[in-house]
Amino acid sequence: MSVNPLARLLEGADAVVAELERRADSAVDHPADAAAEIAPYHPKRIELTVSEVIEETPSTKTFRLRRPDGTDLPPFVAGQYISLDVAVGDVLTNRAFSLSSSPSVRDSYDVTVRRLRGGRVSNHLVDNVAVGDRFTSGGPMGAFCHDPLFHGDDVIFLAGGSGVAPAMSMIRDVVDRGLSRRVTLLYGSRQADDIIFRDELDAIAREHPNIVVHHILSAPDPSWTGAVGPLDAKLIESLVGPPAGRMTYLCGASYKYAYLVRQLTSLGQPARRIRMEANYIAQPPPQDPRWPADVDPKEEVTVSVRGRKKIIMPRGRALLDELENNGIRPEASCRSGECGDCRFRILSGDVYHAEEAKLRVSDQHFGFGHSCVAFPLTDLEIEV
């Protein structure tokens, strides 16, 4: 067996290599058996039916999704998301939604969706989806989860709007499993009637001393007696004390992340103790401050999809969106540049990637991009 000498630098590598060599003669290929065993836990697609629609606030609904045959769904870790396929008019697209239900509930998934200004999919779901409607989704995925080995037992959440969904899943998980983990949630909303899960969160906080919930409003009415934003360093410290040594999770509007990171680092919180939920739509040009100042995002370019068709599109539109508008659907999940499912190959031309793009070194070396956060700077030829 040929082993890369660099592998020998890893602790325990010699023992692993020795075990592989010991098993080499008796090893058999069993792809069919492996696939059958893995499929229930990591299915490519899941068929889902809306079994219940729960109105959380005037702008937010939770959709309870079950399998049509009532069998259990694949397990997930609190904080993960599913990528839901949605038909909006003639366009079939998808969006990632964090699961707000507890991982201990296996017969359904809850996705909590809030109306967004200009939100193509979220507004369609809130306005039109009813009990009995059917969807498909990918399996649960994502790394915005608590790691008991590295994150410790005292954590802080800074959440806003429907960004409370993954925090809610983690809080429900703590309650359902009777964990001793201490969770402090700072949850920002505009007004009191915008607070999602308010009654349940307050009840959990009353009954479980290890879970602390602070509601923070940015535009309260005169009767409000709780905290008032902005959520700056001073307010964070007054509500949770020094954050040092406690893992802090940010989940909400992505454009607020840079501001919140500055507030936390000013309190001495190191960047490695700050985690950010990544399944959101990246900022399009020209809102992205890194966009080249001399490039007009409204100017049109031609994108040739090898073996498929030519598309005329503005530079400032994400390539994945325009492909879907033209009936071409690459695999996609997070739509924020992280997972890499929508990877495509750049055969010619120049592409701008939003800051969120988690490109691998090999992607850059061999000319691949993530179409969900890729914007054409010039005419392109691509392969999907």
N, C-alpha and C positions, 0 to 999 in steps of 0.2 A: 504493500500500500504506500503510495506516494503522499507525503504530508508536507505542507508548506512549513518551512522552518520557522516562520513567524508564529505559527500556532504553538510552538514549544514555549514561547514566552508567556503564554497564559497559564495561570495557576491551575494545576490539576490536569493539564493537557496530556501529559504522558500516560496517565491512568486511563483517560478517555480513548486515546489512540490504541493502547494495549487491549482494551475491551473490544474495540472495533475489529482489530486484527484477530482476536480470539473468535469472534462470531463470523468472520468472513466466509469460512467454508460452509456454514450451515444457513447462511442468509438466503432468503427466497424473496422473489418479487411478488407482492400481493396488493397491487393497486386497487383491484375490485373490492377486496375485503376492507382496505383502508378507507376507500371512498364511502362505502356503506356505513362504516362506523362514524366517520366524520360528519356526514351529511346532516344528521339531525341537529348537530350543534353549530355547524357553519354552512347553512344552505345558501345556494346562489340566489334564489328568489323565494319569497314567502308570500302566499296568498292571504289577504287580510280582508275582513269585513267589519264595518263600523257597527258595533253593538250598542253603543251609547254615546250621546253627545251631551257634555256637561258644560253649562254656561258658567264660567268662573267669574267674569266681570263683563261689563258692556262691550268690551273689545276683545275678549279672550274666551276661547273654548277649549275643552279637553276632549279629544276623540279617543274612545276606548276601542281598541282593535283586537279582534280575535280571528283565529283560523275558522274557515267555514265549517269544518268538521268538528270543531270544539277541542281538538287535541292541544297539548301543551306547546308553547312556543319555545324557540331556542333560548337558553339562559343568557343573561347579560350581566355586566358589572355596572353598578350604580355610577352614572355619569356618562354612559355610552349613548349612542344615537342610532337611529335607523334612517336610511335614505328612501323616502317615499316617492313612488312614481305617481305623477299627477298629470292628467290631461286638462289643459286650460285652453278652451277653444279647440283649434286644430293642432295645437302643439303639445306633444308629450314631453314632459320634462321631469325633473325630480328635485327634491330638497331634503336636506338633512334636518331632522328634528330630534332633539334630545328626549330620551324617555323620562317621564316624570314619575312613573310608577315604581314600586319597589321591586327589586330583583326576586324577592320571595314569591311574588305573584307570577305564576307561569302560564296561566290561561289567557292572559291579555297583556297588551302593551298600551300605555297611555302616552299620547303626544299632546302637548299643550301649545296652542298656536294663538298668537296675538296679531291683531290687525296692525299692519305697518303702512305708512304712507308710501304709496306706489308699489306695495308688495304684490307681486304678480300671483304667487302661489298662496301665500298666507291669507290674503283677502278672499281668494277663491274658496279656500277651505272654510273660513269663518262664515262666508255668505251663503255657500251652496251645499255643503256636504251634510247628509242626513243619515240616520240609521238605515242600514241595509246597503249603503254604497260600498263598492269593492275597490281595493287597491292591491298593488304588489309592492314589495320593498326588498331591499337587501337585508342581510342579517345584521345583528347589532355589531357595532364597531366603534373605534375611538379610544384614545388613551387619557381622556380627562377624567381620571378615576383616582380614588384614594389607594395609595400603596402603603400598606401597614409597615413595611420594612424601612421606608425612607421618609414618609410624611408625618409620622408620629401620631399621637392620640389627642392632639389639641390643634384644631384647624379652624381657619377663618374663611368665610365666603363673602365676597363683595359681589352682589347680584343686582341686576336691574331688569325690569319688565319681565318678559317671558324667559329671560336668562335664569330665572329662579328654578326652571324645570330640572336641570341636573342636580342642583342643590337639594331640591325637594326629594328626588330619588335617593340621594345619599342620606338625607335625614330620615326618610321612611325606612331605609335599610338599617340604620342605627337602631331605630325603635323596634322594628320587627325582629331583629336578632339580639336585642338586649345588649348592644355593645356599650362599653364604658367610654367610647370616644367622645370628647368634648367638641361640640360644633357651635361656632358663633356666626350667625347670619346677619349681615348688614344688607338689607334689601331696600333698594331705592325705587320709588314710583313717583308719578307726577301728583296724583291726588289719591285720597283714601279709597275711592271706588275703583281705582286701578290696581289695587293690591291683590295679586293672584294668591290663592290658597290661604287667605288671611285667617279665617276661622280655624282651619286645621293647624296652621303654624302656631297660632297663639295657644291652642289647646295642648299641642305637643310641648311647647315651652313651659306651660304651667305644670304639666305632669312629669316632665323629665328635666331635672336640674342640670344635666350635662348638655342640654340644648338651649341656647340663648338666641332670641330673635329680636332684632331692632328694625322697625319700619322707619324709613326716612323719606319724607316727601319734599318735592322741589317746589310745588305750588299748592300748599295746604289752605283749607278754609280756616276761618277764625276759631273754630271749635277744636282744631287739632292740638293735642298736647304732647305729641311725640317729637322725635328729632326732625330737624329741617335741614335740607341740603344747602350748599353743595357738599358732596362727600369728599372733603379734603383731609389732609394729614391731621389737622387739629381735631376734627370730628371723629376720625377713625381712632385716634389715640384715646379720646375721651370715652368711647364706647367699648373698646376692646383692650385698652392698655397697650404696652409695647408689643409689636407683632413679632419681634425677633425670636427665632427658634420655632415658630408656628407656621405651618404651610398655609399659604394664602391662595385661594382660588378666585379667579375673575371670570364671571360669566354674565354676558349681556351684550350691549351694543359695542361692537369692536372698535369704533372710533373713540371710545372713552378709555380704552386700555392704556394707551401711552400716558394719559393724564394720571390714571390711577397708579400706574407703575411709578411715576415720579413722586406721587404722594407717599407711597409705601417706602421707596428707597430713601426719601428724606427722613423717614422714621428709623432708618438703619436696617430695613429689611433687604437682605441680599437678593439679587435677581433669581438665584437658584431656588429660592423659597417662594417664588411666585409662579403659579400655573394659570394658563389662559385657555378657555374653551375655544376651539378652532373651527368648529363647523358653522361658519357664517359666510355671507357673501362679502367678498373683498371690495374695498373702495374702488370705484371706477375712476378713470381719468375724467376731468382734470382735478377731482378731489384728492387723488393720490399726490402728495407733494413731490414725489420722485419722478413724476411724469415729465419728459423733456419739454421745457418751456416753449421751444420753437416748433413743436409738432401740434398741429390742429387735430384734436380728437374727433371732430365732425367730418373731416375729409375722408372720402371713400377710397378703399383699395380693393384689389381683386385677390381672393383666396381660392386657389385651385386645389381641390381635394383629389388626389391621384385616384383614377379609376372611378370617380363619382361625378362631380360637377364643379362648376365655377360659381363662386359667390361674391357678390359686390356688397361690401359692408363698411361701416365707419370704423376708424381706428379705435375709437373709444368704447367699443362694445366687446365684451368678453367673447372669445372665439367659441367657447362651448355653447353659449346662448345662441349665437348665429347659426352654428351647425344644427342645433335642435330646431330652430325656426325653418330650416331648409330640409327637414326630414332626416337628418343624419344624427344618430344618437350614440356617441361613444359611451363606454362605461363611465359612470360618475357616481360619487358618493358624497364627500364632504362639501364640494364646491367652494372650498376656501384655500386650495393649493397644498393641502397637507397630505392627503391619502395617496395621491398619484394614480387613482383609477382611470382618470381621463387623459392619461399620458398620450401624446401624439408626437410624430416625428416631423421635424422641420427640414424639408428638402432644399429650399432656397428662400431667401428673404430674411428680414429681421423681425423679431418679436420682442415686445416688452412684457416682462413678468412683474406682477404686483409684488410688493414686499412679502406678502404672506406665502409665496410659492416656496415649498420645501423641496427644491430641486436637489437631486443627488449629484455627486461628482460625475457619475457615469452619464446622467442625463445631459449635463452640460458638455461633456466630452463628445458624445455621440449625436448631439443635436436633437434631444427630446425636450418637450415642454409639457406643462400642465394646462390644458385648454380652458379650465374654469377661471384661471387668473392670467391668461395670455391675451395680449392685445397686439394686433398686427401694425407694425410701424411702416412697412412697405408692402408691396405685392408679395404674396406668399405662394409657395407650393408645399403642401403638407400631405402626410399619410396618416390615416386614423384607422 
